């Protein structure tokens, strides 16, 4: 599955962080540029009882905008709501649900990096949401090499070695 051929899922370095955050926060928002694999990643990580709804669907988008509470009654958590930027009206209803139930990982959201969406999330869902950004594939991900390696953080020895002339 990690050979890079089309149709094969490539592991993403963000997966472990997402799952860890899902155990701590009731709402998670995955942002990123178009076509970086936000929906693919979350569908891959979701367990079978997580519902999926995309706000690309005009009927779902209309219901979310017109009656956010009814939308959440129809599509109960755990849920993955794709393209949340099309219905920022949902943020208030999500907040009410979270404050009532407080289930970690109840709402998984995807959205663009539009400022208006981010502003709505941070204002309405402050303290309830973890926001992660998915970038394009790293070379390590594209090559199918392990992605869960810790990042290089230079210590005093490494910094001294770099500062010392050859």
Secondary structure, DSSP 8 states (H G I E B T S, - for coil): --S--TTS----TTHHHHHHHHTT-SEEEEE-STTSSHHHHHHHH--TT-EEEETTSHHHHHHHHH-HHHHHHHS-SSEEEE-GGGGTTHHHHHHHHHHHH--TT-EEEEE---HHHHHHHHHHSTTTEEEEE--S--HHHHHT-----------HHHHHHHHS--
